[in-house]
Amino acid sequence: MRLGDFDYQLPPGLIAQHPPERRGDSRLMVLDRNAASWAHRSFLNLAEYLNPGDVLVVNDTRVLPARLIGRKESGGKVEVLLVRKKGGAGEERHSQEWECLAQGSGRLRDRTRVFFEEAVEGELRRRTPDGLWRLSLSGRKGEDLDRSLRRIGFAPLPPYIHRNGDGAMRADDRERYQTVYARRDGAIAAPTAGLHFTEKILEEIRGKGAQVASLTLHVGMGTFLPVKSEEVQDHRLEPEYFSLGPGAADAINHARKDGRRVLAVGTTVTRALESSVDETGKVYPQDGQTGLFILPGHRFRAVDALVTNFHLPRSTLLMLAAAFAGRELILSAYAEAVRQGYRFYSYGDAMLIL
């Protein structure tokens, strides 16, 4: 398979820059694999597609406000995306060591000092072998640096969502770029299929006799780094931490045993479940890393239906959706979504693949 096999044309005006005014007011394309057909619905109709005994599995990771905006000593702007806190960091409340992505108004050099809000300072010390920067952060003496970072940080929105960084949208994005069931800190990007859910929608699903179970996968660079290999099989996903507890595993196994379905909310849930299943379809509690890269030809053993967003061309996320629905069907559905004016990407509309 070649990278161009997962390409499509998208008018820039269909890239959603803001979430819908009310959470849940998104469109929902329902894609039926067996019939090779689709229907246009609202996300508010999702509960109609669940049956008693089904299990809906969500990712309860919580997105860190990991995007920092500062200035160099020269006054030039610097944007930082915190990726990994390093071992030993946080031993002092006012200093930490991180690996990060960074870009500036000019070339960044080793030992570049950066000044952020609330007297937080940083030094970009050197590049790591994988292209990240080693960043030393410090705050005011007596101040808890974690608290300062939570106050000054922006939601780590993807670059196709254009924000000027002046803070006007900071509070809104920090709320809306987060699921209503987020519990465990650790993600540097949102599991965006979950952004559509409201407490009311979840209650309607439970009211149908379906269960809602959760796992954790902290979305990291592996999910959003672009594929550069022309032969997509040569791409390698950077491993991401995930945790599937005994309660969720038991609920999934009981549903499968009773002939009920497991519906994954998002590609992150799909990858976690498919990393935890044996040949018979039984899932096991896991606590570790997964770098599973799902391409067409993958045999799905744990997931029966998928709630997902409309993904970037040539992305690993689109490749997973193509593996689940079939490449030709998913690309035909995307072409239909373009014709119908669906909103694409993180803040965009949703798809349910049955």
C-alpha positions in Angstrom: 0.0 0.0 0.0 1.2 3.4 -0.9 0.7 6.7 0.8 -1.3 8.1 -2.1 -3.8 5.3 -1.6 -5.1 7.3 1.4 -5.4 10.7 -0.2 -8.5 12.8 -0.9 -9.3 16.4 -1.8 -10.7 18.7 0.9 -11.7 22.3 0.4 -10.0 24.3 3.2 -13.3 25.9 4.2 -14.6 22.5 5.5 -11.8 22.3 8.2 -13.7 23.1 11.4 -12.0 26.0 13.2 -14.5 26.0 16.2 -16.6 23.3 17.9 -20.4 23.5 17.4 -22.1 26.1 19.6 -23.4 23.3 21.8 -21.6 20.1 22.5 -23.2 17.3 20.7 -24.8 19.4 17.9 -22.7 17.7 15.3 -23.7 15.8 12.2 -23.3 12.0 12.2 -22.7 10.0 9.0 -23.8 6.4 9.7 -21.8 4.1 7.4 -23.0 0.5 7.0 -20.1 -1.8 5.9 -22.3 -4.7 4.8 -24.7 -2.6 2.7 -21.9 -0.2 1.5 -24.3 2.6 2.2 -24.6 5.7 4.4 -27.2 7.8 6.1 -27.0 11.4 7.3 -28.1 11.9 10.9 -27.3 14.0 14.0 -24.9 12.9 16.8 -27.9 13.4 19.0 -29.4 10.2 17.4 -26.4 8.0 18.4 -28.3 6.1 21.1 -30.7 4.8 18.4 -27.9 2.6 17.1 -27.1 0.9 20.4 -28.9 -2.3 21.7 -29.3 -3.7 25.2 -26.1 -5.4 26.3 -23.8 -3.5 23.9 -20.7 -1.9 25.4 -19.6 1.6 24.4 -15.9 2.0 25.3 -14.5 5.6 25.8 -11.0 7.0 26.4 -10.9 8.9 29.7 -7.5 10.5 29.1 -7.4 14.2 30.1 -5.6 16.7 27.8 -2.9 18.7 29.4 -2.7 22.5 28.6 0.6 21.6 27.0 1.0 24.5 24.5 3.0 27.4 25.9 3.6 30.7 24.2 6.6 32.8 25.2 9.3 35.3 24.0 13.0 35.0 23.5 15.3 37.6 25.0 15.3 39.3 21.6 11.5 39.6 21.7 10.8 37.0 19.1 7.8 34.6 19.6 8.4 31.0 20.6 5.7 28.3 20.8 6.3 25.1 22.8 4.4 21.8 23.0 5.3 19.9 26.1 5.6 16.2 25.1 7.3 14.3 28.0 8.3 15.2 31.5 11.6 13.6 32.2 12.7 11.3 35.0 13.5 13.3 38.2 11.5 16.2 37.1 9.2 17.8 39.7 11.5 16.9 42.6 11.5 20.6 43.2 8.1 22.3 43.0 9.5 25.2 41.0 11.6 23.4 38.4 11.1 20.7 35.8 12.8 19.0 32.8 10.7 18.3 29.7 11.1 17.1 26.1 9.1 19.3 23.7 8.5 20.5 20.2 9.4 24.1 19.7 9.3 26.7 16.9 10.1 30.3 16.9 10.1 33.5 14.8 13.7 32.8 13.9 16.0 29.8 14.1 16.2 28.3 17.6 19.6 27.6 19.0 20.9 25.6 22.0 20.7 27.5 25.2 17.9 29.8 23.9 16.1 31.3 26.9 12.3 31.7 26.7 10.1 33.8 29.0 6.4 32.9 29.6 3.6 34.3 31.7 3.6 34.3 35.5 7.4 34.6 35.6 7.9 31.1 34.2 11.2 30.8 32.4 12.7 28.1 30.2 15.9 27.2 28.4 15.9 25.1 25.2 19.1 23.3 26.0 19.7 20.9 23.1 18.0 18.7 20.6 17.4 15.0 21.4 18.2 12.2 18.9 14.5 12.1 17.9 14.3 15.8 17.1 12.7 17.1 20.3 14.1 19.8 22.4 15.3 19.3 26.0 13.6 22.1 27.9 14.4 23.2 31.5 11.5 25.1 33.1 11.5 27.1 36.3 9.0 29.3 38.1 8.9 31.7 41.0 10.5 30.4 44.3 7.7 29.1 46.5 5.3 28.7 43.5 4.0 25.3 42.4 5.2 25.1 38.8 2.5 22.5 37.8 -0.2 25.0 38.9 1.5 27.8 37.0 1.7 25.7 33.8 -2.0 24.7 34.1 -2.9 28.4 34.3 -0.7 29.7 31.5 -1.0 26.7 29.1 -3.2 26.7 26.0 -5.1 23.6 24.7 -2.7 21.8 22.3 -4.8 22.4 19.3 -3.5 21.0 16.0 -2.0 23.5 13.6 -4.9 23.5 11.1 -7.0 25.2 13.9 -5.8 28.8 13.7 -5.5 30.7 16.9 -3.6 33.9 17.4 -2.3 32.9 20.8 -3.5 36.1 22.6 -5.6 34.2 25.1 -9.0 35.3 23.9 -10.0 31.7 23.1 -7.9 30.0 25.8 -10.7 29.2 28.3 -13.2 28.1 25.6 -10.7 25.8 23.9 -9.5 24.3 27.2 -13.1 23.3 27.9 -14.2 22.2 24.5 -11.0 20.4 23.5 -11.7 18.0 26.4 -14.2 15.2 26.7 -16.9 15.4 29.4 -15.6 12.1 30.9 -11.9 13.1 31.0 -10.3 11.8 34.2 -6.6 11.0 33.9 -4.1 13.6 33.0 -1.6 12.8 30.3 -2.6 13.5 26.7 -1.1 16.1 24.4 -4.0 15.8 21.9 -7.6 15.1 22.4 -9.3 11.8 21.6 -11.5 13.8 19.3 -14.3 11.3 18.7 -15.2 11.8 22.3 -15.7 15.5 22.0 -19.3 15.1 20.8 -20.6 13.3 23.9 -22.7 15.0 26.5 -23.9 13.6 29.8 -27.4 13.5 28.4 -26.2 11.4 25.4 -24.4 9.0 27.7 -27.5 8.7 29.8 -29.6 7.9 26.7 -27.2 5.2 25.8 -27.4 3.7 29.3 -31.2 4.0 29.1 -31.1 1.7 26.0 -29.6 -1.0 28.3 -26.0 -0.5 26.9 -23.0 -0.1 29.2 -20.4 2.6 29.0 -16.9 1.4 29.9 -13.6 3.4 29.9 -10.0 2.8 29.3 -7.1 5.2 29.1 -4.7 5.9 26.2 -2.7 9.1 26.6 -2.6 10.5 23.1 1.0 11.4 22.2 3.1 12.1 19.2 2.4 8.6 17.7 -1.2 9.5 16.9 -0.5 12.7 15.0 2.9 12.5 13.4 2.7 12.4 9.6 3.5 9.3 7.6 6.6 10.0 5.6 7.2 6.6 4.1 5.8 6.1 0.6 5.2 2.5 1.4 2.9 2.9 4.4 3.9 -0.5 5.9 7.4 1.1 6.6 5.9 3.7 9.0 6.3 3.1 12.7 4.0 4.5 15.4 5.7 5.9 18.5 4.3 3.9 21.4 1.7 5.5 23.7 0.8 4.6 27.2 -2.6 2.9 27.8 -4.4 1.1 30.6 -7.4 -1.3 30.3 -8.7 -2.2 33.7 -10.3 -5.5 34.8 -13.8 -4.0 35.1 -13.8 -2.8 31.5 -12.3 -6.0 30.2 -14.9 -8.1 32.0 -17.8 -6.0 30.6 -16.4 -6.4 27.1 -15.9 -10.1 27.4 -19.4 -10.7 28.8 -20.9 -8.7 25.9 -18.9 -10.7 23.3 -19.9 -14.0 25.0 -23.6 -13.0 24.9 -23.4 -12.0 21.2 -23.5 -8.3 21.9 -21.4 -5.6 20.3 -18.4 -3.6 21.4 -18.4 0.0 20.1 -15.1 1.9 20.2 -15.2 5.6 20.6 -12.2 6.7 18.5 -9.1 5.3 17.0 -7.3 5.4 20.4 -9.8 3.0 22.0 -9.6 0.8 18.9 -5.8 0.5 19.1 -5.9 -0.1 22.9 -8.5 -2.9 22.6 -6.9 -4.5 19.5 -3.6 -4.5 21.5 -5.3 -6.4 24.4 -7.1 -9.2 22.6 -6.2 -12.8 21.9 -7.1 -14.9 18.8 -10.4 -15.9 20.3 -11.6 -12.3 20.9 -11.0 -12.2 24.6 -9.5 -9.0 26.0 -7.2 -8.9 28.9 -6.4 -6.1 31.4 -3.3 -4.3 30.3 -1.1 -1.5 31.6 1.7 -0.6 29.2 2.6 0.8 25.8 1.1 0.2 22.4 2.6 1.1 19.0 0.0 -0.9 17.1 -0.4 0.5 13.5 -3.6 -0.7 12.0 -3.8 -0.9 8.2 -6.2 -2.5 5.7 -5.9 -6.2 6.1 -6.0 -6.1 9.9 -8.4 -8.6 11.4 -10.4 -6.8 14.1 -11.0 -9.1 17.1 -12.3 -6.8 19.8 -14.2 -4.0 18.1 -17.6 -4.4 16.2 -18.4 -0.7 15.5 -16.5 2.5 15.5 -17.4 6.1 16.3 -14.8 8.4 14.8 -14.2 11.8 13.2 -13.2 12.7 9.6 -9.5 12.5 9.5 -6.6 14.1 7.6 -5.6 12.7 4.2 -2.6 10.3 4.4 -2.9 10.0 8.2 -2.6 6.9 10.3 -6.1 7.6 11.6 -7.6 7.5 8.1 -5.7 4.3 7.5 -7.3 2.7 10.6 -10.8 3.9 9.5 -10.1 2.4 6.0 -9.0 -0.9 7.7 -12.3 -1.0 9.5 -14.7 0.1 6.8 -12.7 -0.8 3.6 -10.6 1.7 1.8 -12.8 2.3 -1.2 -16.0 2.6 0.9 -14.3 5.1 3.4 -13.0 7.2 0.5 -16.4 7.2 -1.2 -18.0 8.2 2.1 -15.5 11.0 2.6 -16.3 12.3 -1.0 -20.0 12.3 0.0 -19.2 14.2 3.2 -17.4 16.8 1.2 -20.4 17.1 -1.2 -22.7 17.5 1.8 -20.6 20.1 3.5 -19.6 18.1 6.6 -17.1 19.7 9.0 -13.7 17.9 9.1 -11.0 17.1 11.6 -10.8 17.6 15.4 -13.7 20.1 15.9 -15.7 18.6 13.0 -18.5 16.2 12.5 -18.6 12.4 13.3 -19.0 9.1 11.6 -20.4 5.8 13.0 -19.2 2.8 11.2 -21.4 -0.3 11.7 
